[in-house]
């Protein structure tokens, strides 16, 4: 016998702690290798994603050049990571349709300066603001609909392993499961 469970959406007061407090989801480690991924997080409500934090457990072997503060910078023993968000875009009763949004790539590495080169080491952490705007325009977070899938993917480095955590908040006045 199949039992159908009815889910009820609940709205809470605008100042409820669920809306005002930031929360974190620890994805765990990215699997080593090119395009390795973390575990996946299904959004339980409409969320705002604010930042990605990484902790290096195995330093990469790649060298990346990127621009920081208007200056070209070289990061050694680094990797690049991206946050992937997969969202359903279909209407009710329609065939499943998905949209994928990528935030990044973010270069992980460069916390330690040696002879003018930025070098990553085991135990280093990095934090990246997630937004689609430059400057301070995106400090309000990235909007992610309820039911989306979020995860982090490694770049092309063959050895890097990063532990990843994402900082999020439920969108103000979003319905949550009762």
DRENKOLLO-372872 format. One record per residue (C-alpha): x, y, z; chain. Coordinates in steps of 0.2 Angstrom, whole numbers. Layout:
BEGIN
+-------+-------+-------+----+
|     X |     Y |     Z | ch |
+-------+-------+-------+----+
|     X |     Y |     Z |  A |
...
+-------+-------+-------+----+
This chain:
BEGIN
+-------+-------+-------+----+
|     X |     Y |     Z | ch |
+-------+-------+-------+----+
|     0 |     0 |     0 |  A |
|     7 |    17 |    -5 |  A |
|     3 |    31 |     7 |  A |
|     3 |    49 |     1 |  A |
|    11 |    62 |    12 |  A |
|     4 |    80 |    10 |  A |
|    17 |    93 |    13 |  A |
|    10 |   109 |    20 |  A |
|    19 |   126 |    17 |  A |
|    20 |   137 |    32 |  A |
|    24 |   156 |    33 |  A |
|    32 |   163 |    48 |  A |
|    34 |   181 |    55 |  A |
|    47 |   191 |    45 |  A |
|    58 |   192 |    61 |  A |
|    57 |   173 |    64 |  A |
|    75 |   167 |    68 |  A |
|    74 |   155 |    53 |  A |
|    74 |   171 |    42 |  A |
|    86 |   181 |    51 |  A |
|   100 |   169 |    56 |  A |
|   113 |   163 |    44 |  A |
|   116 |   144 |    42 |  A |
|   129 |   133 |    35 |  A |
|   129 |   117 |    25 |  A |
|   145 |   107 |    26 |  A |
|   147 |    97 |     9 |  A |
|   162 |    88 |    15 |  A |
|   177 |    85 |     4 |  A |
|   178 |    86 |   -15 |  A |
|   183 |    70 |   -23 |  A |
|   201 |    71 |   -29 |  A |
|   203 |    73 |   -48 |  A |
|   197 |    83 |   -62 |  A |
|   179 |    88 |   -60 |  A |
|   178 |    79 |   -43 |  A |
|   162 |    84 |   -34 |  A |
|   156 |    86 |   -16 |  A |
|   140 |    79 |    -9 |  A |
|   124 |    87 |   -15 |  A |
|   112 |    98 |    -5 |  A |
|    94 |   100 |   -10 |  A |
|    87 |   116 |    -4 |  A |
|    72 |   114 |     8 |  A |
|    66 |   131 |     5 |  A |
|    69 |   147 |    -6 |  A |
|    87 |   152 |     0 |  A |
|   100 |   165 |    -2 |  A |
|   117 |   158 |    -4 |  A |
|   131 |   170 |     3 |  A |
|   148 |   162 |     2 |  A |
|   158 |   147 |    -1 |  A |
|   172 |   142 |    11 |  A |
|   185 |   130 |     7 |  A |
|   198 |   121 |    18 |  A |
|   213 |   113 |     9 |  A |
|   216 |    95 |    15 |  A |
|   227 |    90 |     0 |  A |
|   236 |   104 |   -10 |  A |
|   234 |   105 |   -28 |  A |
|   248 |   104 |   -41 |  A |
|   242 |   117 |   -53 |  A |
|   247 |   135 |   -56 |  A |
|   233 |   147 |   -60 |  A |
|   235 |   165 |   -65 |  A |
|   221 |   177 |   -60 |  A |
|   217 |   195 |   -57 |  A |
|   216 |   201 |   -39 |  A |
|   214 |   220 |   -36 |  A |
|   217 |   224 |   -54 |  A |
|   234 |   215 |   -53 |  A |
|   238 |   198 |   -62 |  A |
|   243 |   186 |   -48 |  A |
|   250 |   168 |   -49 |  A |
|   244 |   155 |   -37 |  A |
|   254 |   139 |   -35 |  A |
|   249 |   122 |   -28 |  A |
|   231 |   128 |   -31 |  A |
|   215 |   122 |   -39 |  A |
|   199 |   130 |   -45 |  A |
|   181 |   126 |   -39 |  A |
|   164 |   131 |   -44 |  A |
|   147 |   131 |   -36 |  A |
|   134 |   123 |   -47 |  A |
|   115 |   126 |   -44 |  A |
|   102 |   115 |   -54 |  A |
|    84 |   121 |   -54 |  A |
|    68 |   114 |   -61 |  A |
|    60 |   127 |   -73 |  A |
|    45 |   117 |   -79 |  A |
|    27 |   122 |   -75 |  A |
|    15 |   110 |   -66 |  A |
|    11 |    95 |   -76 |  A |
|    24 |    99 |   -89 |  A |
|    39 |    88 |   -94 |  A |
|    54 |    90 |   -83 |  A |
|    65 |   105 |   -88 |  A |
|    81 |   110 |   -78 |  A |
|    92 |   125 |   -78 |  A |
|   110 |   125 |   -72 |  A |
|   119 |   140 |   -65 |  A |
|   138 |   140 |   -62 |  A |
|   146 |   152 |   -49 |  A |
|   165 |   153 |   -51 |  A |
|   178 |   147 |   -55 |  A |
|   186 |   153 |   -39 |  A |
|   205 |   150 |   -37 |  A |
|   209 |   141 |   -21 |  A |
|   227 |   144 |   -16 |  A |
|   238 |   159 |   -12 |  A |
|   236 |   162 |     6 |  A |
|   255 |   160 |     9 |  A |
|   267 |   172 |     0 |  A |
|   284 |   166 |    -5 |  A |
|   295 |   176 |   -16 |  A |
|   281 |   186 |   -24 |  A |
|   271 |   170 |   -28 |  A |
|   255 |   165 |   -19 |  A |
|   257 |   147 |   -13 |  A |
|   243 |   136 |    -6 |  A |
|   246 |   124 |     8 |  A |
|   237 |   110 |    18 |  A |
|   227 |   119 |    32 |  A |
|   223 |   135 |    22 |  A |
|   206 |   141 |    20 |  A |
|   198 |   153 |     8 |  A |
|   181 |   161 |     7 |  A |
|   172 |   167 |    -9 |  A |
|   157 |   179 |   -10 |  A |
|   144 |   171 |   -21 |  A |
|   136 |   184 |   -33 |  A |
|   134 |   189 |   -51 |  A |
|   139 |   207 |   -48 |  A |
|   155 |   216 |   -46 |  A |
|   160 |   226 |   -30 |  A |
|   147 |   227 |   -17 |  A |
|   132 |   225 |   -28 |  A |
|   129 |   207 |   -24 |  A |
|   131 |   207 |    -5 |  A |
|   112 |   202 |    -4 |  A |
|   116 |   184 |    -8 |  A |
|   112 |   173 |   -23 |  A |
|    93 |   168 |   -25 |  A |
|    90 |   149 |   -26 |  A |
|    73 |   142 |   -27 |  A |
|    66 |   128 |   -16 |  A |
|    70 |   111 |   -22 |  A |
|    86 |   116 |   -31 |  A |
|   102 |   105 |   -30 |  A |
|   118 |   113 |   -25 |  A |
|   136 |   106 |   -25 |  A |
|   154 |   111 |   -28 |  A |
|   165 |   104 |   -42 |  A |
|   183 |   104 |   -43 |  A |
|   193 |   111 |   -58 |  A |
|   205 |   102 |   -68 |  A |
|   218 |    99 |   -54 |  A |
|   222 |    80 |   -52 |  A |
|   226 |    80 |   -34 |  A |
|   218 |    94 |   -24 |  A |
|   205 |    90 |   -11 |  A |
|   195 |   104 |    -2 |  A |
|   182 |   103 |    12 |  A |
|   168 |   114 |     7 |  A |
|   155 |   124 |    17 |  A |
|   141 |   135 |    10 |  A |
|   134 |   150 |    20 |  A |
|   115 |   152 |    17 |  A |
|    99 |   160 |    24 |  A |
|    81 |   156 |    20 |  A |
|    74 |   170 |    10 |  A |
|    63 |   182 |    20 |  A |
|    45 |   176 |    20 |  A |
|    48 |   161 |    10 |  A |
|    37 |   146 |    14 |  A |
|    45 |   132 |    23 |  A |
|    39 |   114 |    26 |  A |
|    28 |   113 |    42 |  A |
+-------+-------+-------+----+
